[in-house]
């Protein structure tokens, strides 16, 4: 029982020690009197003055060879009285700065684009615990593996698409477009006073809006080629999560 208790206490102590600061045998000291006074005070309390700390005037780097190099507690001894010396304005025993491994770039959550609406695309940021996303599409992981729509062509048969829209123009594919109503290859929507013919453009943006172009949002398949068509009967373009054309409802289409 005593052995078990001793093991538990030792484990607890080691854990607490690992979480506490690790003190070194180096001090930072502020002495307004200048370098000569700094040398005298260092010698008086058993330190070695290693000189001024960079460009910090009156700040000196002291080292004490008889103090343990690494310790989980601040050491006490005759050298400690330097803190009370009237010629010393400030003294601090230095601690080891622990290094924390940064997030690996292979982590899908590390992906970031400069498009203004990027942070508002909650259905993509599913790894964020504060996000409303309840989808299991795992879009970021798919992108990380290279599935971004490259070599894929998508046609949105709806009320047309704005082929010159700044978030679509680069990915627009003329060969994937056709105006069923006008019997030509221009899918530009027919604008009227109600300005209702914008659903297709929203859907196209949801699929293939250009990424990292500092404009609007990012398409689910931002490297895909996109075309459009006009038809009397709309074929609704639902996003992959089943919530409807949510992307371009973020006011990316003029007058939307």
C-alpha positions, 0 to 999 in steps of 0.5 A, a space after each residue: 500500500 505504501 509503495 502504491 501511495 509513493 508511486 501515485 505521489 511521485 507521478 503527481 509530483 512529476 506531472 505538476 513539475 512538468 506543468 510548472 516553469 523551468 528556471 535557468 541559471 541566467 538572470 536579466 537585470 536592470 542597473 541604471 548605474 551603467 556597465 561598471 556598476 553592473 560588473 561590481 554588482 555581478 561580482 558582489 553576488 557571485 554572477 558573471 556579467 555577460 554584457 548588455 542585453 541587445 539594444 536594451 539600455 541598462 539591462 544586463 545578462 547575468 549568469 551564475 555558474 553555481 546555480 543548477 542549469 535547469 530547475 522546477 523552482 526558483 533557487 534561493 541563496 546569497 545571490 538572491 539578495 541582488 533583488 533587494 540591492 538599492 542599485 538594482 531596479 529589477 532582476 528576473 531569473 530566466 525560464 525556459 520557453 517551451 516550444 509548441 508544435 504548430 498545426 501541420 499543413 497536412 491538416 485539412 483545417 489549415 486550408 485558407 483562402 482570401 475570398 471575403 466570404 470564406 469564413 462565412 461558408 459554415 457548411 465547409 468549416 465542419 471541423 470548427 466546433 462553433 460552426 452550424 455545419 452538420 454535414 458529413 461531406 468532409 469537403 476540406 479533407 477532399 480538397 486536401 487529397 486533390 479532389 477540387 473538380 479538375 478535369 470535371 465539366 458541369 452544366 447548370 440547366 436553369 435560368 442561365 448563368 452570368 458567364 462574365 461574372 468575376 467569380 465564374 469567368 475563369 472557369 466558364 466553358 462555352 462548350 458546356 453552355 446552351 440557351 434552349 430558349 434562344 437556340 444559341 450558345 449564350 447562357 446569359 440570363 434574360 434580365 427584366 424589371 423583377 431581376 429574378 433570373 439569377 438562380 442559375 448563377 448562384 448554382 454555378 457559383 456554388 459548384 465552381 466559383 474561383 478560389 483565392 481570387 479575393 472575390 466573394 466565395 469558393 466553389 465546392 469544386 473550384 477547379 471544375 469547368 462550368 457551363 450553363 443553359 436557359 430553359 423554360 422549366 427550371 431544374 433546381 440546383 441543390 447544393 450537395 448538403 441539400 440546403 439549396 443554392 446557399 453559396 451565392 445567396 451571400 449577396 455575391 450576385 449583383 442586386 441579389 
